[in-house]
Amino acid sequence: MNPFTYKRASDPQTALTLGVQPGAKYLGGGTNLVDLMRETIEHPIVLVDVTRLSCAIDETAEGNLRIGAGVKNTAAAADRRVRERYPMLSEAILAGASAQIRNMATVGGNLLQRTRCGYFYDDAAHCNKRVPGAGCDAVDGFNRMHAILGASPACVATHPSDMAVALAALDAVVTVEGRNGKREIPLIDFHVLPGETPHIETVLEAGELITAVTLPPAMTGRSIYRKVRDRASYAFALISVAVVLQVQDSVVKDVRIALGGVAHKPWRASAAEAAVKGGPATEAAFHAAVQTELASARGLRDNAFKIELAQRVIVDTLVRLTALQETH
């Protein structure tokens, strides 16, 4: 591990002042960053501890729920308002990691965790995310866990967060602060696709700090987070699905769908949403809508099965949520 200095920020302004130094990195729970430092992938010169900042969950005057970036994942999942209004978010957090990790990991850090692609962690492999311009060994290597949507020849890695998938379906907004003031960024626009620069993973500018994630008032209807993985105990998703669905008189009044395990970022299934909304809440309609969403999906040698798997999981989830509403 390379030498570095450690500084604890007592307030957001101090954090921002320290965070603009060359080689500075913000430290939340450290559940990903410290691992990356041990693996010599991240080389911060200054670690700015922000764990004591933005640690509250508050109601806003507009009826939103504001979750501070420093809130631990355990606290977010257990909060009564989250469990009652946004149960899908609690489900996603609980599916994402062991209790020990959830007790340390923060909401802001969860959004910034980096891919778990094996080639990214292997310093003997070519990886454009680790060394820009080096190439991508995953494209022709073992790529069972990799992307089927939005990938590029430069990178086929997936984003590992469960929580971020639920936030994408809930229309969450990320608040960041930096030298140029405060910005509000829709979660679905916060992460970026790889293109030719897969080492650039978010729209954050140098020194910007995530301070909160805000959830709008909960949509009427039923919601669920489902995660398909190789083992039930804290494996990363092959496919995950976050769905909020409102059905009235067998017609889809509103729907939001987000996918995990399929792309470089949490994938909002906007094409499927548009095809479903206002139409009949039937399995056939759902199947056709999901086919529209997955028309651009491209499988690699080891992960082409994900396309069919995604189709089945999304349709089955929509059917289940429809049944729950029609029987109550």
Backbone bond lengths (Angstrom), bond angles and torsions (degrees), N, CA, C in turn:
res aa  C-N    CA-C-N  psi(-1)  N-CA   C-N-CA  omega(-1)  CA-C   N-CA-C  phi
1 M - - - 1.467 - - 1.520 109.50 -
2 N 1.318 116.80 134.51 1.453 121.08 -179.49 1.519 111.32 -73.22
3 P 1.340 117.91 150.50 1.473 119.81 177.50 1.518 111.39 -66.64
4 F 1.320 116.10 147.93 1.462 121.53 179.24 1.523 108.24 -153.91
5 T 1.315 116.03 162.70 1.463 121.25 173.61 1.521 109.11 -103.39
6 Y 1.324 115.80 151.60 1.465 122.49 -177.16 1.518 109.11 -119.98
7 K 1.331 115.94 129.97 1.461 120.55 178.34 1.524 108.38 -135.74
8 R 1.324 116.35 135.62 1.469 120.95 178.28 1.523 109.10 -101.16
9 A 1.314 116.35 124.84 1.462 121.36 -179.78 1.526 109.79 -84.11
10 S 1.311 116.00 131.52 1.459 121.23 -179.37 1.520 112.40 -91.24
11 D 1.332 117.04 -15.46 1.460 121.62 179.76 1.528 108.23 -157.80
12 P 1.344 117.42 163.61 1.469 119.82 -176.62 1.519 113.80 -58.77
13 Q 1.325 118.37 -38.66 1.459 119.77 -178.24 1.525 111.56 -64.73
14 T 1.330 116.11 -39.66 1.465 119.64 176.45 1.527 110.54 -63.32
15 A 1.324 115.56 -41.72 1.467 120.03 178.96 1.523 110.74 -59.96
16 L 1.338 116.91 -43.98 1.460 120.48 -179.08 1.528 111.37 -66.55
17 T 1.328 116.66 -37.74 1.469 120.19 178.00 1.519 110.55 -63.63
18 L 1.325 116.37 -43.24 1.465 120.35 179.20 1.527 111.54 -72.92
19 G 1.325 116.17 -32.89 1.455 120.24 -174.00 1.511 115.39 -71.35
20 V 1.326 117.80 -17.44 1.470 119.60 179.63 1.522 111.94 -87.77
21 Q 1.317 117.91 -2.82 1.463 120.00 177.04 1.533 109.78 -65.79
22 P 1.316 117.60 146.19 1.477 120.18 177.48 1.524 110.95 -56.97
23 G 1.313 116.34 131.61 1.458 120.62 177.26 1.512 114.82 78.36
24 A 1.339 118.34 12.03 1.461 120.64 -178.92 1.523 110.76 -82.84
25 K 1.322 115.56 144.55 1.460 122.68 174.27 1.523 108.48 -135.30
26 Y 1.342 115.40 139.61 1.454 119.54 174.80 1.524 109.64 -79.99
27 L 1.326 116.22 137.69 1.460 122.42 -179.72 1.519 109.75 -113.09
28 G 1.348 116.56 115.82 1.453 121.24 173.12 1.509 108.42 -97.08
29 G 1.331 116.75 -115.46 1.461 119.34 177.69 1.516 112.92 -72.96
30 G 1.335 116.66 -22.64 1.462 120.68 177.31 1.517 114.47 78.65
31 T 1.338 117.86 8.28 1.459 119.40 -174.71 1.527 113.02 -68.93
32 N 1.315 118.17 -20.25 1.460 121.34 174.72 1.519 111.23 -110.97
33 L 1.323 117.62 -45.43 1.458 121.47 -175.85 1.527 111.92 -60.55
34 V 1.316 117.83 -44.80 1.471 120.01 -178.75 1.523 110.42 -63.96
35 D 1.324 117.35 -39.43 1.476 119.92 175.47 1.525 110.82 -59.49
36 L 1.335 116.36 -43.80 1.459 120.27 -179.08 1.520 111.80 -66.70
37 M 1.317 116.75 -31.34 1.465 120.08 175.16 1.523 110.64 -68.75
38 R 1.314 116.29 -42.36 1.475 120.17 177.88 1.527 111.17 -61.17
39 E 1.325 115.74 -36.04 1.462 120.54 -179.02 1.528 112.28 -84.49
40 T 1.326 116.51 4.77 1.479 125.02 -179.42 1.528 112.60 57.60
41 I 1.342 116.13 30.84 1.456 120.65 174.37 1.518 110.01 -89.29
42 E 1.326 116.32 -42.24 1.459 121.83 173.96 1.525 108.56 -100.61
43 H 1.347 115.67 139.10 1.465 120.48 -177.18 1.536 110.90 -131.01
44 P 1.333 118.38 60.79 1.469 118.71 -178.77 1.525 111.50 -66.36
45 I 1.305 114.59 145.48 1.465 120.63 174.55 1.525 110.03 -93.43
46 V 1.335 115.53 -32.22 1.457 122.18 178.04 1.524 108.60 -131.08
47 L 1.330 117.07 128.25 1.457 122.13 172.63 1.524 108.20 -102.63
48 V 1.318 116.17 122.22 1.454 121.63 -179.35 1.528 107.95 -105.57
49 D 1.324 116.51 107.40 1.461 121.99 -176.88 1.525 109.70 -75.82
50 V 1.341 116.38 117.37 1.470 121.21 -179.68 1.530 111.40 -116.29
51 T 1.322 116.90 20.22 1.458 120.47 -173.85 1.521 112.99 -66.90
52 R 1.333 118.59 -20.13 1.462 120.26 -178.66 1.532 112.71 -97.38
53 L 1.322 115.66 9.40 1.465 119.51 -178.79 1.531 110.01 -107.37
54 S 1.317 116.33 149.66 1.479 122.91 172.71 1.521 112.17 51.33
55 C 1.320 116.39 56.48 1.459 121.05 -174.31 1.525 113.71 -108.02
56 A 1.333 117.83 18.68 1.462 120.85 -176.94 1.523 111.68 -111.97
57 I 1.331 115.43 156.92 1.465 123.16 171.14 1.519 106.52 -116.22
58 D 1.330 117.12 118.16 1.465 121.10 -171.21 1.522 111.69 -129.31
59 E 1.330 115.44 150.51 1.455 122.38 168.76 1.523 108.86 -81.09
60 T 1.321 117.03 146.36 1.462 120.21 174.25 1.523 109.10 -107.70
61 A 1.313 115.58 164.78 1.465 120.59 -179.31 1.519 111.54 -61.76
62 E 1.345 117.24 -25.33 1.470 121.40 -178.59 1.528 112.61 -85.02
63 G 1.331 117.07 -0.24 1.455 119.90 -178.65 1.511 113.89 89.61
64 N 1.329 117.02 8.85 1.460 121.35 177.00 1.529 110.09 -82.19
65 L 1.317 115.92 165.99 1.462 121.62 173.39 1.522 107.68 -116.91
66 R 1.331 115.31 119.77 1.466 121.79 -176.57 1.524 108.60 -103.25
67 I 1.321 116.17 117.94 1.464 122.29 -179.74 1.523 108.26 -106.03
68 G 1.321 116.56 116.90 1.457 120.44 -179.53 1.515 111.94 -61.98
69 A 1.328 116.34 147.22 1.465 120.67 -177.60 1.521 112.51 -63.70
70 G 1.332 116.72 -25.08 1.459 120.56 -179.44 1.514 114.41 -87.04
71 V 1.328 117.52 -0.88 1.466 120.71 178.05 1.525 109.50 -65.07
72 K 1.320 116.37 132.47 1.461 119.92 177.92 1.531 110.34 -69.40
73 N 1.302 116.47 149.44 1.458 120.25 -179.51 1.529 111.95 -58.23
74 T 1.326 116.71 -38.98 1.460 120.35 178.18 1.521 111.05 -59.52
75 A 1.337 116.31 -45.01 1.464 120.49 -178.62 1.524 111.22 -65.95
76 A 1.325 117.28 -38.48 1.468 120.31 178.98 1.523 110.70 -64.73
77 A 1.338 116.98 -44.69 1.466 120.49 -178.20 1.520 112.02 -67.35
78 A 1.345 116.96 -31.05 1.459 120.82 -175.62 1.526 113.24 -89.16
79 D 1.315 118.24 -13.12 1.455 120.43 -177.02 1.532 110.55 -59.93
80 R 1.314 117.20 132.48 1.468 121.42 -175.74 1.520 112.00 -59.29
81 R 1.324 117.16 -40.64 1.464 120.14 -179.08 1.518 111.73 -66.22
82 V 1.322 116.39 -37.53 1.467 119.94 176.99 1.526 109.86 -66.44
83 R 1.334 117.24 -46.03 1.466 120.56 -177.07 1.529 112.29 -64.93
84 E 1.324 116.30 -35.59 1.454 119.46 -176.90 1.526 113.06 -83.26
85 R 1.334 117.28 -39.38 1.469 119.88 -174.88 1.523 112.82 -95.41
86 Y 1.328 116.06 -33.09 1.468 121.01 -175.23 1.527 109.81 -130.77
87 P 1.334 118.04 57.76 1.473 119.96 -175.40 1.522 113.47 -57.34
88 M 1.332 116.57 -29.63 1.461 120.45 178.40 1.526 111.55 -59.08
89 L 1.339 117.32 -35.01 1.457 120.48 -179.93 1.524 110.28 -68.18
90 S 1.327 117.19 -43.14 1.466 119.77 176.04 1.520 111.07 -59.79
91 E 1.336 116.34 -42.86 1.463 120.86 -179.59 1.526 110.74 -61.28
92 A 1.313 116.69 -41.90 1.465 120.59 -178.37 1.523 111.16 -66.34
93 I 1.329 116.50 -43.31 1.467 119.61 -179.91 1.517 110.54 -63.54
94 L 1.327 117.22 -44.39 1.465 120.91 -178.73 1.527 111.77 -66.64
95 A 1.331 117.20 -27.13 1.465 120.70 178.64 1.526 112.51 -80.09
96 G 1.333 116.13 -11.65 1.452 119.53 -167.64 1.508 116.81 -86.84
97 A 1.341 117.88 -28.32 1.461 118.40 -173.20 1.514 109.75 -165.02
98 S 1.326 115.89 168.81 1.456 121.70 177.61 1.524 110.25 -68.99
99 A 1.323 115.91 163.97 1.470 120.55 179.57 1.523 111.41 -59.24
100 Q 1.326 117.09 -37.60 1.465 119.86 -178.92 1.527 111.17 -62.00
101 I 1.334 116.71 -42.75 1.468 120.16 179.57 1.513 110.38 -70.56
102 R 1.340 117.19 -41.94 1.469 119.81 179.28 1.524 111.74 -61.27
103 N 1.323 116.44 -32.31 1.465 120.06 179.92 1.520 112.48 -69.45
104 M 1.321 117.27 -21.06 1.470 121.92 -179.85 1.524 112.63 -102.57
105 A 1.309 117.05 -40.65 1.466 121.99 -172.15 1.524 111.36 -67.00
106 T 1.315 116.35 143.67 1.458 121.87 179.85 1.532 110.70 -106.34
107 V 1.324 114.85 162.29 1.465 120.26 179.30 1.525 110.93 -62.25
108 G 1.335 116.73 -46.12 1.458 119.65 178.98 1.512 112.57 -63.65
109 G 1.319 116.42 -42.01 1.457 120.24 179.41 1.510 112.50 -65.84
110 N 1.327 116.79 -34.00 1.461 120.43 178.54 1.520 111.18 -59.00
111 L 1.332 116.65 -40.87 1.462 120.41 179.73 1.520 112.09 -66.84
112 L 1.331 116.73 -27.53 1.463 120.73 -174.05 1.521 113.52 -98.48
113 Q 1.333 117.89 1.71 1.460 118.16 179.33 1.521 110.27 -61.90
114 R 1.311 115.60 148.34 1.451 120.89 -175.32 1.530 110.67 -99.31
115 T 1.318 116.06 167.10 1.460 121.48 -173.10 1.527 111.69 -58.71
116 R 1.324 115.22 153.21 1.469 120.57 174.28 1.525 111.67 -99.99
117 C 1.325 118.38 19.13 1.464 121.81 176.06 1.531 109.80 -55.01
118 G 1.329 115.79 129.40 1.457 119.86 -177.94 1.515 113.78 -61.59
119 Y 1.317 117.29 -30.95 1.458 120.68 -179.91 1.531 111.31 -73.25
120 F 1.309 116.59 -28.30 1.463 121.11 175.74 1.527 110.30 -65.54
121 Y 1.328 116.57 -36.34 1.464 121.10 -178.52 1.530 112.91 -85.50
122 D 1.311 117.76 -11.72 1.464 121.72 -175.84 1.528 109.63 -97.94
123 D 1.319 116.94 108.20 1.469 118.98 -176.26 1.519 113.15 -72.84
124 A 1.337 117.22 -4.31 1.471 120.08 174.03 1.527 111.23 -90.60
125 A 1.320 117.03 -7.50 1.465 121.61 -177.82 1.517 110.78 -97.21
126 H 1.333 115.20 159.16 1.460 120.94 174.10 1.527 108.57 -84.61
127 C 1.311 117.18 127.50 1.463 121.10 -177.47 1.523 109.82 -149.40
128 N 1.319 116.10 114.29 1.466 120.95 179.24 1.523 112.76 -66.60
129 K 1.309 116.51 -23.84 1.456 120.33 179.75 1.533 110.19 -73.35
130 R 1.327 115.72 -36.71 1.464 120.57 179.44 1.529 111.79 -84.43
131 V 1.329 116.09 -43.11 1.474 121.84 179.46 1.527 107.29 -131.54
132 P 1.336 118.79 98.42 1.469 120.91 -177.99 1.527 111.76 -52.41
133 G 1.336 115.44 131.27 1.455 121.25 179.65 1.511 114.54 89.81
134 A 1.338 118.12 -0.79 1.465 121.08 -176.11 1.519 113.00 -79.17
135 G 1.329 117.68 -21.15 1.452 121.39 -174.48 1.523 111.03 104.69
136 C 1.338 116.14 177.06 1.467 120.81 -178.24 1.516 109.76 -133.41
137 D 1.327 117.10 104.55 1.459 121.38 -179.61 1.526 112.67 -71.10
138 A 1.324 116.82 -18.63 1.468 119.68 -178.77 1.526 112.12 -68.01
139 V 1.330 117.91 -28.78 1.461 120.97 -176.14 1.528 110.75 -57.17
140 D 1.318 117.24 -43.72 1.464 120.99 179.97 1.524 112.27 -110.16
141 G 1.339 116.60 8.35 1.452 120.97 -179.07 1.509 112.44 -99.84
142 F 1.335 116.60 -150.36 1.459 121.27 177.78 1.522 107.47 -82.20
143 N 1.328 116.94 109.93 1.460 120.51 -170.08 1.530 112.87 -128.37
144 R 1.316 116.71 33.61 1.465 121.10 -178.20 1.527 112.74 -60.83
145 M 1.335 117.47 -34.08 1.462 121.14 -175.46 1.523 112.54 -91.39
146 H 1.310 118.39 3.63 1.456 120.23 -165.39 1.529 114.00 -91.34
147 A 1.338 114.88 -177.85 1.470 122.23 -167.69 1.517 113.07 -75.49
148 I 1.326 114.14 147.29 1.461 121.53 172.10 1.529 111.50 -117.89
149 L 1.313 117.38 -8.42 1.462 122.61 -179.74 1.526 110.16 -130.18
150 G 1.327 116.39 137.18 1.455 120.87 172.81 1.508 116.28 69.34
151 A 1.328 118.33 11.84 1.465 120.86 -179.23 1.525 110.11 -79.15
152 S 1.326 115.61 172.80 1.462 121.62 177.82 1.525 108.94 -142.14
153 P 1.330 118.24 166.69 1.462 119.09 176.51 1.523 112.72 -59.55
154 A 1.336 117.26 -19.52 1.458 120.87 -178.08 1.514 112.91 -84.29
155 C 1.338 117.76 -20.97 1.467 119.38 -176.37 1.521 110.45 -166.80
156 V 1.343 115.96 134.72 1.463 121.72 177.09 1.528 110.62 -124.54
157 A 1.321 116.50 21.82 1.465 120.94 -179.12 1.523 110.81 -72.94
158 T 1.333 115.38 160.26 1.463 121.48 176.70 1.527 110.29 -114.85
159 H 1.325 115.36 156.56 1.460 120.48 174.26 1.527 108.59 -81.38
160 P 1.339 118.76 136.10 1.463 119.93 -170.68 1.528 116.06 -89.75
161 S 1.333 118.87 -9.65 1.464 120.56 -170.54 1.525 113.13 -72.01
162 D 1.333 116.44 135.80 1.456 122.13 168.12 1.525 110.10 -85.21
163 M 1.309 116.25 -45.14 1.457 120.96 -178.12 1.519 112.01 -56.17
164 A 1.324 117.33 -41.51 1.462 121.04 -177.08 1.526 111.79 -64.79
165 V 1.330 117.63 -30.18 1.463 120.55 178.51 1.523 109.81 -66.68
166 A 1.331 116.26 -45.00 1.460 119.63 177.28 1.527 110.78 -63.18
167 L 1.315 117.63 -41.80 1.462 121.09 179.29 1.527 111.16 -62.74
168 A 1.336 116.64 -35.77 1.463 119.73 178.04 1.524 110.72 -63.35
169 A 1.326 117.12 -40.39 1.463 120.63 179.85 1.526 112.20 -72.85
170 L 1.327 116.59 -22.40 1.469 120.96 -178.10 1.525 113.00 -92.48
171 D 1.324 117.32 6.28 1.471 121.83 -179.35 1.521 112.28 59.05
172 A 1.329 116.40 38.89 1.456 121.05 179.14 1.529 111.06 -67.19
173 V 1.322 115.15 155.29 1.465 122.83 178.56 1.527 108.43 -123.84
174 V 1.327 116.54 132.98 1.458 122.67 -179.57 1.526 109.44 -97.92
175 T 1.321 116.27 127.13 1.468 121.48 175.77 1.517 109.19 -97.68
176 V 1.326 116.55 128.29 1.461 121.12 176.89 1.526 108.86 -128.35
177 E 1.330 115.22 151.75 1.458 121.07 176.78 1.514 109.25 -127.54
178 G 1.326 115.47 144.55 1.457 120.87 179.60 1.507 111.45 -155.92
179 R 1.325 115.45 -165.23 1.472 120.23 -177.30 1.514 112.00 -61.67
180 N 1.330 117.08 -27.25 1.460 120.79 -178.02 1.522 113.27 -99.72
181 G 1.329 115.97 18.13 1.450 120.24 176.70 1.516 113.39 100.15
182 K 1.332 115.42 -158.01 1.456 122.37 -174.10 1.528 110.64 -99.10
183 R 1.364 115.09 144.44 1.459 120.45 175.17 1.528 109.51 -131.33
184 E 1.335 115.75 146.47 1.461 122.38 174.16 1.529 107.08 -112.37
185 I 1.328 116.84 118.99 1.459 121.91 -173.69 1.531 109.43 -121.77
186 P 1.321 118.77 119.54 1.470 119.14 174.17 1.526 110.50 -54.64
187 L 1.325 116.29 136.23 1.461 119.72 -177.95 1.520 112.10 -54.00
188 I 1.330 117.31 -37.01 1.466 119.43 -177.55 1.534 112.21 -68.62
189 D 1.333 117.26 -14.11 1.462 121.26 177.74 1.524 112.51 -105.98
190 F 1.319 117.18 -2.16 1.472 121.01 -174.19 1.527 111.80 -73.34
191 H 1.334 116.71 -44.04 1.465 121.10 177.07 1.524 109.21 -92.30
192 V 1.331 116.47 155.50 1.463 120.38 -177.08 1.526 110.19 -123.56
193 L 1.336 115.39 156.38 1.455 121.01 175.51 1.528 109.97 -76.20
194 P 1.334 118.24 159.80 1.466 120.30 -169.68 1.520 115.50 -69.41
195 G 1.345 117.84 -41.71 1.459 119.02 -175.72 1.519 110.57 50.03
196 E 1.319 116.13 -132.82 1.467 121.15 177.52 1.519 112.10 -98.79
197 T 1.337 116.91 2.46 1.479 120.59 -177.59 1.524 110.47 -130.46
198 P 1.337 118.36 64.26 1.469 119.83 -176.56 1.520 114.69 -65.95
199 H 1.333 117.74 -14.82 1.467 119.77 176.75 1.519 111.29 -72.71
200 I 1.341 117.88 -15.65 1.465 121.74 173.87 1.520 107.23 -93.69
201 E 1.319 116.99 111.84 1.462 121.01 -169.19 1.521 113.45 -108.89
202 T 1.314 118.20 -20.58 1.462 121.85 -179.75 1.523 109.37 -137.62
203 V 1.330 115.45 174.92 1.466 120.68 178.08 1.530 111.42 -91.63
204 L 1.320 118.11 8.42 1.458 120.87 178.75 1.523 110.95 -61.56
205 E 1.322 115.62 138.44 1.454 121.59 173.48 1.525 109.27 -91.27
206 A 1.326 116.51 164.46 1.462 121.01 -177.06 1.527 110.45 -54.92
207 G 1.331 116.29 128.12 1.452 121.67 175.96 1.509 115.36 83.50
208 E 1.341 118.67 -5.24 1.460 119.81 179.77 1.534 110.59 -71.25
209 L 1.320 113.94 144.62 1.458 121.84 -176.36 1.522 109.77 -122.62
210 I 1.331 116.92 129.40 1.463 120.57 172.92 1.521 107.75 -70.57
211 T 1.334 117.37 128.95 1.462 120.44 179.10 1.525 112.92 -112.96
212 A 1.323 118.34 -23.58 1.459 119.53 -178.61 1.516 111.22 -164.86
213 V 1.325 114.73 162.01 1.461 123.33 169.14 1.520 106.23 -125.77
214 T 1.319 116.89 127.03 1.467 120.97 -176.44 1.520 110.80 -112.24
215 L 1.322 115.48 132.11 1.459 122.34 178.15 1.523 109.17 -104.09
216 P 1.330 118.23 129.14 1.463 120.24 175.73 1.522 109.85 -71.30
217 P 1.338 118.36 168.25 1.463 119.73 176.79 1.524 110.87 -51.29
218 A 1.329 114.91 140.59 1.464 120.13 -174.90 1.520 111.74 -62.60
219 M 1.316 115.83 138.54 1.457 121.96 176.56 1.524 109.97 -72.06
220 T 1.320 116.90 141.53 1.462 121.04 175.77 1.527 109.33 -66.78
221 G 1.300 116.29 139.64 1.457 120.23 178.60 1.509 111.22 132.37
222 R 1.302 116.37 -163.30 1.461 123.58 179.82 1.524 109.89 -110.82
223 S 1.337 115.08 150.93 1.461 118.82 178.92 1.518 109.74 -139.41
224 I 1.325 114.77 159.79 1.464 120.52 177.78 1.515 109.54 -160.99
225 Y 1.338 115.70 150.25 1.461 122.01 170.56 1.521 107.20 -118.69
226 R 1.336 115.87 124.36 1.464 121.37 179.14 1.528 109.53 -122.54
227 K 1.321 114.57 139.43 1.462 120.40 -176.01 1.526 109.15 -131.71
228 V 1.328 115.74 121.65 1.459 121.51 176.45 1.521 107.98 -102.52
229 R 1.313 116.29 123.66 1.472 120.78 -174.80 1.524 109.84 -145.58
230 D 1.310 116.09 169.70 1.456 119.99 -176.08 1.523 113.02 -71.43
231 R 1.322 117.09 -28.72 1.462 120.39 175.93 1.525 107.90 -141.86
232 A 1.305 116.54 157.21 1.462 120.33 -173.99 1.519 112.76 -75.15
233 S 1.313 117.88 -18.99 1.455 121.26 -172.61 1.525 112.09 -98.96
234 Y 1.326 116.08 89.89 1.466 123.49 166.73 1.529 114.52 56.82
235 A 1.316 116.04 45.68 1.458 121.24 169.87 1.521 108.35 -96.18
236 F 1.322 116.60 157.05 1.455 120.23 176.21 1.523 109.36 -73.85
237 A 1.327 115.26 153.80 1.461 120.99 -171.56 1.520 112.01 -72.91
238 L 1.340 115.90 135.56 1.458 120.45 161.20 1.531 107.79 -73.63
239 I 1.323 114.11 -48.50 1.462 122.97 174.39 1.520 107.66 -142.65
240 S 1.311 118.56 134.70 1.460 120.38 167.87 1.523 108.45 -130.13
241 V 1.327 115.17 151.68 1.454 121.34 -175.54 1.526 109.47 -136.21
242 A 1.319 116.24 127.81 1.463 122.48 173.12 1.521 107.38 -115.85
243 V 1.326 116.80 121.54 1.463 121.02 -175.02 1.521 110.17 -132.82
244 V 1.332 115.78 134.53 1.457 122.79 166.59 1.526 106.04 -119.26
245 L 1.327 116.36 126.83 1.464 120.60 -174.10 1.518 110.59 -135.16
246 Q 1.328 115.88 132.44 1.462 122.05 173.94 1.520 108.82 -120.28
247 V 1.328 116.04 118.78 1.461 122.42 -179.79 1.526 109.02 -119.26
248 Q 1.309 115.79 134.56 1.468 121.38 177.00 1.527 108.67 -137.91
249 D 1.322 115.43 124.73 1.469 121.02 -179.35 1.529 111.26 53.77
250 S 1.331 114.93 42.67 1.476 122.90 176.76 1.526 113.40 65.08
251 V 1.348 116.43 19.04 1.466 121.83 176.42 1.526 108.68 -119.83
252 V 1.327 116.56 138.16 1.463 121.39 178.73 1.528 108.99 -76.10
253 K 1.331 116.20 111.41 1.457 121.01 179.23 1.523 111.83 -84.65
254 D 1.317 116.42 -35.79 1.458 120.11 178.76 1.516 108.91 -157.54
255 V 1.318 116.28 152.16 1.461 120.34 -178.95 1.523 109.39 -158.53
256 R 1.295 114.74 143.90 1.466 121.66 172.30 1.522 107.57 -137.20
257 I 1.318 115.36 134.09 1.462 121.22 -177.08 1.526 108.96 -135.56
258 A 1.317 116.52 129.54 1.466 121.22 173.95 1.528 108.57 -132.66
259 L 1.330 115.28 148.18 1.463 121.24 -176.21 1.523 110.49 -122.01
260 G 1.324 114.98 146.12 1.458 121.48 173.01 1.518 110.15 -122.89
261 G 1.318 116.53 162.90 1.454 121.21 179.62 1.515 114.37 75.50
262 V 1.350 117.22 7.93 1.465 119.33 -174.85 1.525 113.49 -120.50
263 A 1.332 117.86 -11.16 1.466 119.43 -172.71 1.525 110.82 -152.82
264 H 1.307 114.67 173.92 1.458 123.97 179.91 1.518 111.63 -68.93
265 K 1.325 117.46 -11.30 1.454 124.52 -178.75 1.520 108.41 -145.80
266 P 1.327 118.64 163.43 1.466 119.19 170.39 1.523 108.89 -56.82
267 W 1.325 116.83 129.57 1.460 121.70 -169.64 1.524 110.31 -102.73
268 R 1.326 116.98 111.34 1.454 120.85 175.83 1.530 108.46 -82.82
269 A 1.312 115.80 121.74 1.471 121.15 -174.57 1.521 110.08 -85.27
270 S 1.301 117.38 68.77 1.462 122.07 -173.71 1.529 112.47 -68.60
271 A 1.331 117.45 -33.47 1.466 119.49 178.66 1.522 111.00 -66.45
272 A 1.325 117.12 -42.29 1.457 120.42 177.75 1.522 110.75 -65.97
273 E 1.305 116.99 -40.31 1.467 120.55 178.52 1.531 110.83 -59.29
274 A 1.326 115.71 -47.41 1.469 119.96 -178.40 1.526 111.12 -63.17
275 A 1.332 116.48 -36.58 1.461 119.87 -178.52 1.527 112.28 -72.69
276 V 1.326 116.93 -29.35 1.463 121.44 -176.85 1.524 111.90 -85.90
277 K 1.324 116.63 -40.97 1.470 121.06 -170.96 1.528 111.46 -60.78
278 G 1.323 114.26 129.67 1.456 120.60 179.29 1.521 114.39 85.80
279 G 1.317 116.24 -5.00 1.462 120.49 -178.61 1.517 112.28 -103.54
280 P 1.321 116.61 -178.22 1.466 120.51 -178.84 1.522 111.85 -69.71
281 A 1.316 115.95 141.64 1.466 121.09 179.18 1.521 108.90 -87.13
282 T 1.329 115.28 70.57 1.460 121.10 -178.42 1.523 109.87 -123.24
283 E 1.314 115.29 157.57 1.458 119.85 179.90 1.527 110.96 -61.33
284 A 1.318 117.69 -39.42 1.463 121.01 -179.63 1.524 111.05 -63.08
285 A 1.328 116.78 -42.38 1.461 120.32 179.03 1.524 111.01 -65.80
286 F 1.321 115.85 -40.93 1.465 119.76 178.72 1.537 110.58 -63.58
287 H 1.300 116.33 -42.04 1.465 121.18 -179.02 1.532 110.37 -61.46
288 A 1.314 116.58 -45.11 1.466 120.05 -179.83 1.525 110.92 -64.70
289 A 1.329 117.07 -39.37 1.462 120.76 -179.25 1.523 111.39 -65.59
290 V 1.320 116.60 -42.11 1.467 119.91 -179.12 1.525 110.45 -68.97
291 Q 1.319 117.16 -34.50 1.470 119.44 174.91 1.522 110.79 -60.55
292 T 1.328 116.72 -38.23 1.469 120.47 176.41 1.525 110.66 -60.86
293 E 1.336 116.23 -43.02 1.466 120.72 -179.62 1.519 111.67 -64.38
294 L 1.319 116.24 -40.56 1.464 120.83 -173.40 1.526 113.35 -91.74
295 A 1.314 117.41 7.84 1.467 120.35 -179.35 1.524 111.80 -60.08
296 S 1.334 116.86 -30.29 1.471 120.48 -178.65 1.521 112.70 -92.98
297 A 1.335 117.50 0.38 1.468 120.19 -178.55 1.524 110.42 -67.27
298 R 1.319 115.34 141.63 1.455 121.37 179.68 1.521 109.11 -133.50
299 G 1.333 115.90 121.16 1.446 119.93 179.64 1.514 111.97 -88.76
300 L 1.317 116.00 153.26 1.454 123.19 173.10 1.531 108.69 -98.57
301 R 1.298 117.12 -173.45 1.465 120.06 -175.45 1.533 112.40 -57.18
302 D 1.341 116.75 -42.15 1.456 120.52 -172.42 1.528 114.53 -102.98
303 N 1.324 118.54 -7.94 1.464 118.05 -172.51 1.528 114.39 -123.38
304 A 1.328 118.06 13.32 1.467 119.77 -179.19 1.527 111.57 -61.00
305 F 1.331 116.38 -25.37 1.465 120.30 178.42 1.523 112.04 -60.72
306 K 1.337 117.38 -23.11 1.464 120.51 -178.40 1.528 112.57 -62.10
307 I 1.310 117.87 -28.48 1.467 120.27 -178.15 1.523 109.96 -65.05
308 E 1.325 116.28 -49.66 1.463 120.25 177.48 1.529 110.83 -66.58
309 L 1.325 116.32 -39.49 1.466 120.01 179.18 1.527 111.22 -60.99
310 A 1.327 116.23 -44.74 1.465 119.93 178.04 1.523 110.81 -60.95
311 Q 1.319 116.82 -44.60 1.465 121.45 178.20 1.528 110.78 -54.55
312 R 1.303 116.14 -49.99 1.465 120.71 -176.17 1.528 112.17 -66.68
313 V 1.320 116.31 -42.66 1.469 119.52 -176.39 1.528 110.98 -68.41
314 I 1.326 117.29 -42.56 1.470 119.76 -179.52 1.526 110.81 -64.82
315 V 1.329 116.47 -47.66 1.469 119.92 -179.00 1.520 110.49 -61.95
316 D 1.327 116.77 -45.69 1.459 120.09 -178.84 1.528 110.95 -62.69
317 T 1.314 117.00 -37.65 1.469 120.64 178.74 1.526 111.03 -65.21
318 L 1.316 117.02 -43.98 1.469 120.64 178.04 1.530 111.21 -63.40
319 V 1.318 117.10 -40.07 1.468 120.83 178.56 1.528 110.34 -63.92
320 R 1.320 116.66 -43.39 1.471 120.94 -179.86 1.523 111.03 -62.24
321 L 1.323 117.06 -45.85 1.461 119.87 -178.77 1.526 111.18 -66.59
322 T 1.325 117.08 -35.32 1.474 120.38 175.93 1.513 110.27 -62.46
323 A 1.323 117.27 -45.59 1.466 121.38 -179.21 1.526 111.44 -61.30
324 L 1.332 116.05 -39.19 1.467 119.36 179.85 1.527 111.44 -62.78
325 Q 1.340 117.07 -36.64 1.447 119.71 -178.49 1.531 112.34 -78.78
326 E 1.310 116.13 -32.70 1.462 119.08 -178.33 1.529 112.50 -76.69
327 T 1.349 116.87 -17.52 1.462 120.06 179.89 1.519 112.18 -99.85
328 H 1.337 117.75 2.76 1.463 120.93 -179.94 1.535 110.25 -126.55
